[in-house]
């Protein structure tokens, strides 16, 4: 009697989803002794047809020629063409205990699931495109609006707003660029005020961005689409920009911008996670899906479902590297569970908790980093900074330019 195939679904691509795919391939599909192993089919579900290096999006808007390189089509990645790998281009609508439903009604049954759907942002930082050609056109549209503007206002002084304001001013020295933030200092999160003051100094005194701190935008005319009282659909399909707009601030001041872009946080994917909790704690908490150190959902009813990356609640600061490591742990544990019939070891790997970290890339020449409680000196930080904002490092780490070597799930390999 034929052995039933084991179906693994990875919901979401990019840093977490692709690293899970990479390691599942290396452990379950790439082995020369594959005939002696269980039959495994792996399906990647992504609404896009490629990887996008989100870290570089702010500079992708100001430099479209660079921006076009941020998208790597899955069709160009050799190992993703393996006959036991299926790439399903579609949008996840509903996750249940044993199936993933897409917006077109298609249902994918699974034995194991990795949820790597990330979080959503409004366009243009959030990417509405599903293909590279659409993405290039999207970047060109944003660039045309930016290029024609004499004055630019960025609303929101989180990491994205800071980097976008810096990239705009450094690439367009003659434009007036203003960053508006509701708090007295930029950069919310578990960071030192010393770091925030350094950011202010870099933006204001070294780059030339005008800062308006401690004031909220209470009105904008015309409003951008993301300001609507009722929003439907994905945030990535909703623009956070406006042209020739006037902003009224909480202190009574008015500002005019030829191009205004709002960088005001993220939206979660809670509405599509339909997994009843077997405890008093909800599956989806304030910061995302609750997970164990093994990256399994923290609920005894779902040992076969893992979550990693920005969608999980494990890390206060969402980082690409942490997402990739969590996906590596998830992949190892799935592969070990599948392979344990032929190996006495049933130990699952655990991911350590990493200290909070942020690396702000404020144009090519200005950057600053805090790791845990330490603010790093510029020269020490430089080792983590590249002109391509980590694009080639991500391509290498995710094996988008080479075939991953096979290894056993019981032998630890480099995470990326």
Buried (B, 14 or more C-beta within 10 A) or exposed (E): EEEEEBBBBBBBBBBBBBBBBBBBBBBBBBBEEBEEBBBBBBBBBBBBBBBBBBBBBBBBBBBBEBBBBBBBBBEEBEBBEEEBBBBBBBBBBBBBEBEBBBEEEEEBEBBBBBBBBBBBBBBBBBBBBBBBEBBBEBBEBBBEBBEEBEBBBBBBBBBBBBBBBBBBBBBBEEBBBBBBBBEEBBBBEEBEEEBBEBBBEBBBEBBBBBBBBBBEBEEBEEEBBBBEEEBEEBBBBBBBBBEEBBBBBEEEEEBEBBBBBBBBEBBBBBEBBBBEBEEEEBBBEEBBBBBBBBBBBBBEBBBBBBBBBBBBBBBEBBBBBBBBBBBBBBBBBBBBBBBBEEEEEEEBBEBEEBEBBBBBBBBBEBBBBBBEEEBBEEEEBEEBBEEBBBBBBBBEBBBBEEBBEBBBBBEEBEBB
